[in-house]
Amino acid sequence: MDLVSMSERDTLSHCLSISSKKIELRELFMNSIIKEIEAPLLKTDLPKFDVGDTVKVFVKIVEGTKERTQGYEGVIIKYSGHGVGTTITVRRVFQGIGIERVFLIHSPRVEKITVLRRGHVRRAKLYYLRERTGKATRIKEKVGVRRDADVKAEAKPAPKTEAKVEAKSDSAEKA
């Protein structure tokens, strides 16, 4: 019944395991080389964002000899890739027509990305938003998540004015 004997089967499995280990080592070595090449190209000042967040992406646009920055605001419906090739797909509705645009987040054309609103979704890809219109496209906001600007504003103490200090000293003298 068996075309291959047990000893031949053991030899075959041993050869396969050795070749798969060689492939794994080659992949690890190649991955480290690619990571070294990509490292200086990666942006480090990007905010943390995820699918469902409303973001504004500022893109550099060249018109003739002039260069200007244009903002594109919408909901992230897809986050894909890794390394330099990381992309986000941002969807917005303009005059009743849904427009989706894909951005390479580490591209030099993307000037900055700001998170306007954090969305609470239970999907990795929000393709279902394409069929929905109006209020059906609303996404719940994450509870308990605060924007970076709010946290920075609270970190700075309010400056004390001299008038308040003088008022306190006057009331202490009267007593």
Secondary structure, DSSP 4 states (H G I P E B T S, - for coil): --SS-HHHHHHHHHHHHHHHHHHHHHHHHHHHHHHHHHGGGS-S-PPP--TT-EEEEEEEEEETTEEEEEEEEEEEEEEE--GGG-EEEEEEEETTEEEEEEEETT-TTEEEEEEEE-B--S-S--GGGGT--GGGG--PBPTT---HHHHHHHHSPPPPPHHHHHHHHHHHHH-
